[in-house]
Amino acid sequence: MQTTMMNVPLSLNHLLERAGRLFKSTEIVSRLPDKSLRRHRYADIYRRTRALGSALQGLGLKKGDRVATLCWNHHAHLESYFGIPAAGGVMHTLNLRLAPEEIGWIAGDAQDRFLIVDDVLLPLYEKFRHLYPFEKVIVFPFSGAPVPAGFTDYEALLVGADADGFTYAPHDENDPVAMCYTSGTTGRSKGVVYSHRSTVLHSLVACLPDFCGVRGTDVVLPVTPMFHANSWGMPYIAVMVGAKLVFPGPHLHPDDLLGLMTQEPPTLALGVPTIWLSLIQTYDASLKPGSPNAGRWRLPQGMRSLVGGAAVPEALIRAFDAHGIWIMQGWGMTETSPVGTLSYLTAALKDASRDEKYRRAATAGVPVPLVELRTRGDDGQDQPWDGQSVGELQVRGPFITGGYHEVGSPADKFTDDGWLRTGDVASVDELGYMRIADRTKDLIKSGGEWISSVDLENALMAHPAVAEAAVIAIPDEKWSERPLACVALKPGEQVTPDELNALLLTKNFAKWQLPERYEFIDAVPRTSTGKFWKLKLRERFPR
Ligand code: ADP
């Protein structure tokens, strides 16, 4: 006898069905390789997604089989996000910015059966095809050119499939829907597997009004790649609420993004700080007298922006706010679906000064509902929430992975009581705002005291001449480690180490925390997900 609520499994299929019925006429815009825009409506995407599910079943896809995607952000990738799980499969997003050998290794580790690949990425596929034999390679004719012989044509596959007669594969809410490998910035990549349940819960939480606040009238521009950490869940969230999506395709240069924002103004855009930095620098330069780009772009008025994946400098938040665009900062990992914390102004800060609001916005924020967070000191004790004490950040929750594909739950990644060890070092203040001091591997230990490279970087990037700054540790006989600041200047700008040190001293850094040395470089190297790649700097400046 049932006496409480129904035990209906949470399911992505429900989100798709809902969008197909309720949001038929809402647009999904994709930028093609030739920069033109292709428009669909949710009604089209619904049909095409079901056709994909039907076609995959026709190809013999079995429950739990992995189907890899090697695609930019566009409508067909969205179809995979829902169509592969609808057929009972697991969508495995391959990161196209990784080295070909790495992609081949990852496909082998995941034992992907099929591959869906953009035609414009076939040259990349050719570089790793010898490493792993997919049973079938389905080519999406993104450029509009005919699909080369020897491959299955995605569009032909959809045309030949029975969208109307399609039936969803039966599933449990804990069955897998998607898989993404950690990008191995600090170690070997491992597969993280998301379920129907974790994905639906993450979508519900991430779009709450206090967090991303996504609603059906939004126009969402996900610059964050769909091939890494689910584009921060935005494809699922947008479909759940029926928001208009604008996909940038392969065009992520600041000029292109500003052009797209001018053409199809988003109300919400998502990206990593490095891309947002170049975006605002390019835009601000276009406003200078005599700029060749004068009047070319408009930043959408009142747009909200979610920026994360790496620390967001306060200077970046202020630079966007000067144009009426508020940046919310998020912290997360591939392992956390990925949104774990979000910086928004809680009621306690309602009457805070503007400076205080900026200061909080520059933290990683407070844990979202359903995520528990703690910081553990070296002694295994929880650190107090005093804004000072740092410890290893550990998290737990229903959309945080409990293990890795084939690897399980190794002790260096999980505590005995089942919390994820993030590898980040953080402090939490009395209001629950978390600040990432560093990744464990990036902290600088000088004379027994920790120096946060993130704090130094953020302060340096507040200098008007500085485009980018990354701080690494160099060995030091006396102090064991000292900070080295690698600084890229804006075009035509000059600044001396003394001037930068003078700035740091005004920002509450002690003398011993100042960089030991400055190296002026052209640009900070980027990881496959567009973050600062300090490993490369450490190789370049070993001392
Ligand atoms: P990778 O960086 O290795 O590609 P992830 O995309 O999973 O892998 O990145 C997760 C890491 O990114 C976190 O552990 C943390 O170090 C960093 N990170 C994410 N968001 C923030 C943030 N808001 N502030 C500082 N660091 C962040």
Residues whose N, C-alpha, C, O or C-beta is under 5 A from the ligand:
A	BS01	ADP	S183 G184 T185 G308 G309 A310 A311 V312 G330 W331 G332 M333 T334 E335 A364 T422 D424 I436 R439 T529
